[in-house]
Amino acid sequence: MSPTSRSAVRIRQLQERRDRAAALFEQGLSQSEVARRMGVTTATACRWQHAWKKKGSAGLRLLGRLGRRPELTDTQREKLSAAMLEGALARGFSTDLWTLPRIAELIDRMFAVRYHPGHVWRVMQRLGWSLQRPTTRARERDEEAIASWRRRDWPRLKKGAER
């Protein structure tokens, strides 16, 4: 089952629950009784009853989606993907490596929308981007100096740690 169809099923289930609550309110049951029967908090039953009194069953209609609306539009996501394909260097970063904080900064620069770097990953997944790690070592890496350090300094430091 795709995420979209799971979401549609969940929305339908939630709407059916609200419809049952509306029927219970029509029967004259109290908020606390509706809450108990529906397995929700009394605060939720209170909100439902208020909406039901105001607009009837239509007041308990879901808006068709769960959760917060995405901050970026489809067009903005396409522009973001195109900008990222140009590379981080082309966008003013010191290396060509995209990181979540850099992408969050790019989104802020391009669209004035702030994302926490930890949430940028969801945007990247939606764009079809995947996590990748650099396979090469730093250009500045000096293999001879490393080997020399391992032969000369590491044994001395290792012995000093055992004392």
ROSE-4610 file (N, C-alpha, C; in Angstrom, 1 decimal, always signed):
// ROSE-4610
residu = [M/M/M/S/S/S/P/P/P/T/T/T/S/S/S/R/R/R/S/S/S/A/A/A/V/V/V/R/R/R/I/I/I/R/R/R/Q/Q/Q/L/L/L/Q/Q/Q/E/E/E/R/R/R/R/R/R/D/D/D/R/R/R/A/A/A/A/A/A/A/A/A/L/L/L/F/F/F/E/E/E/Q/Q/Q/G/G/G/L/L/L/S/S/S/Q/Q/Q/S/S/S/E/E/E/V/V/V/A/A/A/R/R/R/R/R/R/M/M/M/G/G/G/V/V/V/T/T/T/T/T/T/A/A/A/T/T/T/A/A/A/C/C/C/R/R/R/W/W/W/Q/Q/Q/H/H/H/A/A/A/W/W/W/K/K/K/K/K/K/K/K/K/G/G/G/S/S/S/A/A/A/G/G/G/L/L/L/R/R/R/L/L/L/L/L/L/G/G/G/R/R/R/L/L/L/G/G/G/R/R/R/R/R/R/P/P/P/E/E/E/L/L/L/T/T/T/D/D/D/T/T/T/Q/Q/Q/R/R/R/E/E/E/K/K/K/L/L/L/S/S/S/A/A/A/A/A/A/M/M/M/L/L/L/E/E/E/G/G/G/A/A/A/L/L/L/A/A/A/R/R/R/G/G/G/F/F/F/S/S/S/T/T/T/D/D/D/L/L/L/W/W/W/T/T/T/L/L/L/P/P/P/R/R/R/I/I/I/A/A/A/E/E/E/L/L/L/I/I/I/D/D/D/R/R/R/M/M/M/F/F/F/A/A/A/V/V/V/R/R/R/Y/Y/Y/H/H/H/P/P/P/G/G/G/H/H/H/V/V/V/W/W/W/R/R/R/V/V/V/M/M/M/Q/Q/Q/R/R/R/L/L/L/G/G/G/W/W/W/S/S/S/L/L/L/Q/Q/Q/R/R/R/P/P/P/T/T/T/T/T/T/R/R/R/A/A/A/R/R/R/E/E/E/R/R/R/D/D/D/E/E/E/E/E/E/A/A/A/I/I/I/A/A/A/S/S/S/W/W/W/R/R/R/R/R/R/R/R/R/D/D/D/W/W/W/P/P/P/R/R/R/L/L/L/K/K/K/K/K/K/G/G/G/A/A/A/E/E/E/R/R/R]
num = [1/1/1/2/2/2/3/3/3/4/4/4/5/5/5/6/6/6/7/7/7/8/8/8/9/9/9/10/10/10/11/11/11/12/12/12/13/13/13/14/14/14/15/15/15/16/16/16/17/17/17/18/18/18/19/19/19/20/20/20/21/21/21/22/22/22/23/23/23/24/24/24/25/25/25/26/26/26/27/27/27/28/28/28/29/29/29/30/30/30/31/31/31/32/32/32/33/33/33/34/34/34/35/35/35/36/36/36/37/37/37/38/38/38/39/39/39/40/40/40/41/41/41/42/42/42/43/43/43/44/44/44/45/45/45/46/46/46/47/47/47/48/48/48/49/49/49/50/50/50/51/51/51/52/52/52/53/53/53/54/54/54/55/55/55/56/56/56/57/57/57/58/58/58/59/59/59/60/60/60/61/61/61/62/62/62/63/63/63/64/64/64/65/65/65/66/66/66/67/67/67/68/68/68/69/69/69/70/70/70/71/71/71/72/72/72/73/73/73/74/74/74/75/75/75/76/76/76/77/77/77/78/78/78/79/79/79/80/80/80/81/81/81/82/82/82/83/83/83/84/84/84/85/85/85/86/86/86/87/87/87/88/88/88/89/89/89/90/90/90/91/91/91/92/92/92/93/93/93/94/94/94/95/95/95/96/96/96/97/97/97/98/98/98/99/99/99/100/100/100/101/101/101/102/102/102/103/103/103/104/104/104/105/105/105/106/106/106/107/107/107/108/108/108/109/109/109/110/110/110/111/111/111/112/112/112/113/113/113/114/114/114/115/115/115/116/116/116/117/117/117/118/118/118/119/119/119/120/120/120/121/121/121/122/122/122/123/123/123/124/124/124/125/125/125/126/126/126/127/127/127/128/128/128/129/129/129/130/130/130/131/131/131/132/132/132/133/133/133/134/134/134/135/135/135/136/136/136/137/137/137/138/138/138/139/139/139/140/140/140/141/141/141/142/142/142/143/143/143/144/144/144/145/145/145/146/146/146/147/147/147/148/148/148/149/149/149/150/150/150/151/151/151/152/152/152/153/153/153/154/154/154/155/155/155/156/156/156/157/157/157/158/158/158/159/159/159/160/160/160/161/161/161/162/162/162/163/163/163]
x = [+0.9/+0.0/+0.9/+0.6/+1.4/+1.1/+2.1/+1.8/+0.6/+0.3/-0.9/-2.2/-2.2/-3.4/-3.6/-2.4/-2.5/-3.1/-2.7/-3.2/-4.7/-5.1/-6.5/-7.3/-6.8/-7.5/-7.6/-6.5/-6.5/-7.5/-7.5/-8.5/-9.9/-10.2/-11.5/-11.9/-11.0/-11.2/-11.5/-10.7/-10.9/-12.3/-12.7/-13.9/-15.1/-15.0/-16.0/-16.2/-15.1/-15.1/-15.9/-15.6/-16.2/-17.7/-18.0/-19.5/-20.2/-19.6/-20.2/-20.4/-19.4/-19.5/-20.7/-20.8/-22.0/-23.3/-23.4/-24.6/-24.9/-23.8/-24.0/-24.4/-23.9/-24.3/-25.8/-26.2/-27.6/-28.6/-28.0/-28.8/-28.9/-28.1/-28.2/-27.2/-26.2/-25.2/-24.2/-23.7/-22.8/-21.4/-20.6/-19.3/-18.5/-18.6/-17.8/-18.2/-19.5/-20.0/-19.5/-19.5/-19.0/-17.5/-16.8/-15.4/-15.1/-15.8/-15.6/-15.9/-17.0/-17.4/-16.5/-16.0/-15.1/-13.6/-13.3/-11.9/-11.0/-11.6/-10.9/-10.9/-10.1/-10.1/-11.4/-11.7/-12.9/-12.7/-11.4/-11.1/-11.5/-11.1/-11.5/-13.0/-13.7/-15.1/-15.7/-15.2/-15.6/-15.5/-14.3/-14.1/-15.1/-15.3/-16.2/-17.6/-18.0/-19.4/-19.6/-18.6/-18.7/-18.8/-18.0/-18.1/-19.5/-19.9/-21.2/-22.4/-22.4/-23.4/-23.4/-22.2/-22.1/-22.6/-22.1/-22.4/-23.0/-23.4/-23.9/-22.8/-23.2/-22.2/-21.2/-21.5/-20.5/-19.4/-19.6/-18.6/-17.5/-17.9/-16.9/-16.2/-16.4/-15.7/-14.2/-13.4/-12.0/-11.6/-10.5/-10.2/-9.5/-9.3/-8.8/-7.3/-6.6/-5.2/-4.9/-3.8/-3.4/-2.1/-1.9/-0.6/-0.5/+0.6/+0.9/+1.1/+0.6/+0.9/+2.4/+2.8/+4.2/+4.6/+5.7/+6.1/+6.5/+7.0/+7.4/+6.4/+6.1/+5.2/+6.0/+5.2/+5.9/+6.9/+6.5/+7.4/+8.7/+8.5/+9.7/+10.6/+10.0/+10.8/+11.6/+11.0/+11.7/+12.8/+12.6/+13.7/+14.8/+14.5/+15.5/+16.3/+15.7/+16.4/+17.3/+16.9/+17.7/+18.9/+18.7/+19.8/+20.8/+20.3/+21.2/+22.1/+21.5/+22.2/+23.3/+23.2/+24.3/+25.5/+25.3/+26.4/+26.5/+27.0/+27.1/+28.1/+29.2/+30.1/+29.5/+28.6/+27.9/+27.0/+26.6/+25.7/+26.4/+27.7/+28.4/+29.0/+29.0/+29.5/+31.0/+31.7/+33.2/+33.6/+32.7/+33.0/+31.7/+31.9/+30.7/+29.9/+30.0/+29.2/+28.0/+26.8/+25.5/+25.3/+25.1/+24.7/+23.3/+22.7/+21.3/+21.3/+22.3/+22.3/+22.5/+23.3/+23.5/+22.2/+21.5/+20.3/+19.2/+19.2/+18.3/+18.6/+19.9/+20.3/+19.9/+20.1/+19.7/+18.2/+17.4/+15.9/+15.6/+16.2/+16.0/+16.3/+17.5/+18.0/+17.0/+16.6/+15.8/+14.4/+13.8/+12.3/+11.9/+12.9/+12.6/+11.7/+12.0/+11.3/+12.3/+12.1/+13.0/+12.6/+13.6/+13.4/+14.5/+14.2/+15.3/+16.1/+17.4/+18.2/+17.7/+17.2/+16.8/+15.5/+14.7/+13.5/+13.7/+14.9/+15.2/+15.2/+15.6/+15.7/+14.3/+13.2/+11.9/+11.7/+12.2/+12.1/+13.0/+14.2/+15.1/+14.5/+13.9/+13.3/+12.1/+11.3/+10.2/+10.7/+11.9/+12.5/+13.2/+13.3/+14.0/+15.5/+16.0/+17.4/+17.7/+18.9/+19.2/+20.5/+20.7/+21.9/+23.1/+24.1/+25.4/+26.5/+27.5/+28.7/+29.9/+30.8/+31.9/+32.8/+33.2/+34.0/+35.5/+35.9/+37.3/+37.8/+39.1/+39.7/+40.1/+40.3/+40.7/+41.9/+41.9/+43.0/+44.2/+44.1/+45.2/+45.9/+45.3/+45.8/+47.2/+48.1/+49.5/+49.8/+49.7/+49.9/+51.2/+52.3/+53.7/+53.8/+53.2/+53.3/+52.5/+51.4/+50.5/+51.3/+51.9/+52.7/+53.9/+54.5/+55.7/+55.2/+54.1/+53.6/+53.2/+52.6/+52.3/+53.5/+54.6/+55.8/+56.5/+56.6/+57.5/+56.7/+55.6/+54.9/+53.9/+53.1/+52.1/+52.6/+53.7/+54.1/+54.5/+55.1/+55.5/+54.3/+53.3/+52.1/+51.3/+51.3/+50.6/+51.3/+52.6/+53.3/+53.1/+53.1/+52.9/+51.5/+50.6/+49.2/+49.1/+50.0/+49.9/+50.5/+51.3/+51.9/+51.0]
y = [-1.2/+0.0/+1.2/+2.2/+3.4/+4.3/+5.2/+6.2/+7.0/+7.3/+8.1/+7.4/+6.1/+5.3/+5.0/+4.9/+4.7/+6.0/+7.1/+8.4/+8.5/+8.1/+8.2/+7.3/+6.1/+5.1/+5.8/+6.3/+7.0/+8.1/+8.9/+10.1/+9.5/+8.5/+7.9/+7.4/+6.7/+6.2/+7.3/+8.4/+9.5/+10.2/+10.3/+10.9/+10.0/+8.7/+7.8/+8.0/+8.2/+8.4/+9.7/+10.7/+12.0/+11.9/+11.2/+11.0/+10.2/+9.2/+8.5/+9.4/+10.3/+11.3/+12.2/+12.7/+13.6/+12.9/+11.6/+10.8/+10.7/+10.6/+10.5/+11.8/+12.9/+14.3/+14.4/+14.0/+14.1/+13.3/+12.2/+11.5/+12.1/+13.2/+14.0/+13.5/+12.8/+12.3/+13.5/+13.4/+14.5/+14.3/+15.4/+15.4/+14.2/+14.1/+13.0/+11.6/+11.4/+10.1/+9.9/+10.9/+10.7/+10.5/+11.2/+11.0/+9.5/+9.0/+7.7/+6.7/+6.8/+5.8/+5.9/+7.1/+7.2/+7.0/+7.0/+6.8/+8.0/+9.2/+10.4/+11.2/+12.3/+13.1/+13.9/+14.4/+15.3/+16.6/+17.0/+18.2/+18.1/+16.9/+16.6/+16.6/+15.9/+15.8/+17.2/+18.1/+19.5/+20.2/+20.1/+20.7/+20.2/+18.9/+18.3/+18.8/+18.9/+19.3/+20.8/+21.6/+23.0/+23.1/+22.4/+22.5/+21.9/+20.8/+20.2/+21.2/+21.9/+22.8/+24.0/+24.4/+25.5/+25.2/+24.1/+23.8/+22.4/+21.7/+20.4/+19.4/+18.3/+17.3/+17.9/+18.9/+19.5/+20.1/+20.5/+21.1/+20.1/+18.8/+17.8/+17.2/+17.8/+17.3/+17.6/+16.6/+16.8/+17.6/+18.2/+19.0/+18.2/+16.9/+16.1/+15.7/+16.2/+15.9/+15.9/+15.1/+15.1/+15.8/+16.4/+17.1/+18.5/+19.0/+20.4/+20.4/+21.5/+21.6/+21.8/+21.3/+21.4/+22.9/+23.3/+24.7/+25.1/+24.2/+24.5/+24.0/+24.7/+24.3/+23.3/+22.6/+21.7/+22.5/+23.7/+24.5/+24.9/+25.2/+25.6/+24.4/+23.2/+22.0/+21.7/+21.9/+21.7/+22.7/+23.9/+24.9/+24.6/+24.1/+23.7/+22.5/+21.6/+20.4/+20.9/+21.8/+22.3/+23.1/+23.9/+24.6/+23.7/+22.6/+21.6/+20.9/+20.6/+20.0/+20.8/+22.1/+23.0/+22.8/+22.4/+22.1/+23.2/+22.8/+23.7/+24.8/+24.5/+25.6/+26.7/+26.3/+27.3/+28.2/+27.6/+28.4/+29.1/+29.2/+30.0/+29.3/+27.9/+27.2/+26.9/+26.6/+26.4/+25.1/+24.1/+22.8/+22.4/+21.3/+20.9/+19.9/+19.8/+18.8/+19.4/+18.7/+19.2/+18.5/+19.3/+18.8/+19.3/+18.7/+19.2/+20.7/+21.1/+22.5/+23.4/+23.0/+23.8/+23.9/+22.8/+22.8/+23.6/+23.6/+24.4/+25.9/+26.2/+27.6/+28.0/+27.1/+27.4/+27.6/+26.8/+27.0/+28.3/+28.7/+30.0/+31.2/+31.0/+32.1/+32.2/+31.0/+31.0/+31.4/+30.9/+31.0/+31.7/+32.1/+32.7/+31.8/+30.5/+29.5/+28.8/+28.8/+28.2/+26.7/+25.9/+24.5/+24.1/+23.4/+22.8/+21.8/+21.8/+20.9/+19.4/+19.0/+17.7/+17.4/+18.4/+18.2/+18.3/+18.8/+19.0/+17.6/+16.6/+15.3/+14.8/+15.2/+14.9/+15.5/+16.8/+17.5/+16.7/+16.3/+15.6/+14.3/+13.5/+12.3/+12.5/+13.5/+13.8/+14.2/+14.7/+15.1/+13.9/+12.8/+11.6/+11.6/+12.5/+12.5/+11.4/+10.9/+9.9/+10.3/+9.7/+10.0/+9.4/+10.2/+9.7/+10.3/+9.5/+9.9/+10.0/+11.0/+11.1/+9.8/+9.3/+8.1/+8.4/+9.6/+10.0/+10.5/+10.5/+11.1/+12.6/+13.3/+14.7/+14.8/+15.8/+16.1/+16.4/+17.1/+17.5/+16.4/+15.2/+14.1/+13.7/+13.6/+13.2/+11.8/+10.8/+9.4/+9.2/+9.8/+9.6/+10.1/+11.3/+11.8/+11.0/+10.4/+9.6/+8.3/+7.7/+6.5/+6.7/+7.8/+8.2/+8.4/+9.1/+9.3/+8.0/+7.1/+5.8/+5.0/+5.1/+4.4/+5.0/+6.4/+7.1/+7.5/+8.1/+8.7/+7.8/+7.0/+6.2/+5.2/+4.5/+3.5/+4.2/+5.4/+6.1/+6.6/+7.1/+7.5/+6.4/+5.3/+4.1/+3.6/+3.5/+3.0/+4.0/+5.3/+6.3/+6.2/+5.7/+5.6/+4.4/+3.4/+2.2/+2.4/+3.5/+3.7/+3.9]
z = [+0.0/+0.0/+0.0/-0.9/-1.0/+0.2/+0.5/+1.6/+1.3/+0.1/-0.3/+0.1/-0.3/+0.0/+1.4/+2.2/+3.6/+4.3/+3.8/+4.3/+4.0/+2.8/+2.4/+3.4/+3.6/+4.5/+5.9/+6.4/+7.7/+7.8/+6.8/+6.7/+6.8/+6.0/+6.0/+7.4/+8.0/+9.4/+10.4/+10.3/+11.2/+10.9/+9.7/+9.3/+9.8/+9.7/+10.2/+11.7/+12.4/+13.9/+14.2/+13.5/+13.7/+13.4/+12.3/+12.0/+13.1/+13.7/+14.8/+16.0/+16.2/+17.3/+17.1/+15.8/+15.5/+15.8/+15.4/+15.7/+17.2/+18.0/+19.4/+20.0/+19.5/+19.9/+19.6/+18.4/+18.0/+18.9/+19.5/+20.5/+21.8/+22.0/+23.2/+24.3/+23.9/+24.8/+25.2/+26.4/+26.9/+26.3/+26.4/+25.9/+26.5/+27.8/+28.5/+28.1/+27.8/+27.3/+25.9/+25.1/+23.7/+23.7/+24.6/+24.7/+25.1/+26.1/+26.6/+25.5/+24.8/+23.8/+22.5/+22.2/+21.1/+21.4/+22.6/+23.0/+22.8/+23.0/+22.8/+24.1/+24.2/+25.4/+25.4/+26.6/+26.7/+26.0/+25.9/+25.2/+23.7/+23.1/+21.7/+21.6/+22.5/+22.4/+22.5/+23.3/+23.5/+22.1/+21.5/+20.2/+19.2/+19.1/+18.2/+18.4/+19.7/+20.0/+19.6/+19.9/+19.5/+18.0/+17.2/+15.8/+15.3/+15.9/+15.6/+15.8/+17.0/+17.3/+16.3/+15.9/+15.0/+13.5/+13.0/+11.6/+11.4/+12.4/+12.2/+11.9/+11.2/+10.8/+9.9/+9.1/+8.2/+9.0/+10.2/+11.1/+11.5/+11.3/+11.7/+10.5/+9.4/+8.1/+8.2/+7.9/+7.8/+6.5/+6.4/+5.3/+4.2/+4.4/+3.3/+3.4/+4.5/+4.6/+6.1/+6.4/+7.8/+8.0/+9.1/+9.3/+8.7/+8.9/+8.5/+7.0/+6.3/+4.9/+4.6/+3.5/+3.2/+3.0/+3.4/+3.3/+1.9/+1.1/-0.2/-1.2/-2.3/-3.3/-4.2/-5.1/-6.1/-6.9/-7.4/-8.2/-7.5/-6.2/-5.4/-5.2/-5.0/-4.9/-6.1/-7.3/-8.6/-8.7/-8.3/-8.4/-7.5/-6.3/-5.3/-5.9/-6.5/-7.0/-8.1/-9.0/-10.1/-9.5/-8.5/-7.9/-7.2/-6.6/-6.0/-7.1/-8.2/-9.3/-9.8/-9.7/-10.1/-9.2/-8.0/-7.1/-6.0/-4.8/-3.7/-4.0/-4.7/-5.0/-5.8/-6.8/-7.6/-6.8/-5.6/-4.8/-3.6/-3.7/-2.8/-1.6/-1.5/-0.4/-0.7/+0.3/+0.2/-0.4/-0.4/-1.0/-1.8/-2.6/-3.4/-2.7/-1.4/-0.6/-0.1/-0.4/+0.1/+1.5/+2.5/+3.8/+4.1/+5.1/+5.5/+5.9/+6.8/+7.1/+5.9/+5.0/+3.8/+2.9/+2.8/+2.0/+2.7/+4.1/+4.8/+4.6/+4.5/+4.2/+2.8/+1.9/+0.5/+0.4/+1.0/+1.0/+1.6/+2.7/+3.3/+2.3/+1.7/+0.7/-0.5/-1.0/-2.3/-2.1/-0.9/-0.8/+0.5/+1.3/+2.6/+3.5/+3.4/+4.2/+5.1/+6.4/+7.3/+7.6/+7.5/+7.9/+8.9/+9.9/+10.7/+9.9/+10.0/+9.1/+9.2/+10.4/+10.6/+9.8/+9.4/+8.6/+7.2/+6.8/+5.4/+4.7/+5.5/+4.9/+4.2/+4.8/+4.3/+2.9/+2.8/+1.5/+0.5/+0.9/+0.0/-0.5/+0.4/+0.1/-0.9/-0.7/-1.6/-3.0/-3.1/-4.4/-5.0/-4.2/-4.8/-4.6/-3.7/-3.4/-2.3/-2.4/-1.3/-0.6/+0.5/+1.3/+0.6/+0.4/-0.1/+0.6/+0.8/+1.5/+0.5/+0.7/-0.3/-0.2/-1.3/-1.4/-1.4/-1.7/-1.8/-0.5/-0.4/+0.8/+0.5/+1.5/+1.4/+0.4/-0.4/-1.3/-0.6/+0.6/+1.4/+2.1/+2.1/+2.9/+2.4/+3.3/+3.0/+3.6/+2.7/+3.1/+3.7/+3.1/+3.7/+5.1/+5.4/+6.7/+7.7/+7.3/+8.1/+8.5/+7.4/+7.7/+8.6/+8.4/+9.3/+10.7/+10.9/+12.2/+12.9/+12.1/+12.7/+13.1/+12.4/+12.7/+13.9/+13.9/+14.8/+16.1/+16.0/+17.1/+17.8/+17.0/+17.6/+18.6/+18.3/+19.4/+20.7/+20.6/+21.7/+22.5/+21.9/+22.5/+23.1/+22.4/+22.9/+24.1/+24.2/+25.4/+26.5/+26.2/+27.3/+27.9/+27.2/+27.7/+28.7/+28.5/+29.4/+30.7/+30.9/+32.2/+33.4]
